[in-house]
Amino acid sequence: MKEIIDVGLPALSQPFSWAVKSAGLLFTAHGPVRSDGSIDTGAVDDQARLTFANLRRALHAAGGTLHDVTQVLIYMTDVQDMKAIDAVYREFFEEPYPNRSSMGVNGLVVPGMKLEIVAYAVIPEPPASA
């Protein structure tokens, strides 16, 4: 069964859910979206910090933590930003790190948006009470 997780971010104009949980797996994608729905188009480290904070928010809403993340896919508009993104990534994750792939892309949906992430996490269901 598919459960839509309310992560506390406003719905956007595109047809997607911020986070979906099914069979103990969390599927979620995030960018530098502020709680009012506006997009941060400033410095890449600020965008990365907001993006990973949104991921942490989704995990907490689903009953998990950053330690539950098994894979992160990072899409960035400038591969030269990888060093700055890595520095922020280390603020949020510690060893053992999730599996990760990082890709340079020609652009993202919002002009000025420098990164977007997709993350997968394993969040076990709480045991059923007897």
Protein Blocks (a to p, Z undefined) as FASTA:
>chain_A
ZZdddehiacdfbdcdfbdceehiacdddddddfkopacfbdfklmmmmmmmmmmmmmmm
nopafklpmbdcdddfbfklmmmmmmmmmmmpccddddddddddfbdfbghiabdcdddd
ddddddddZZ
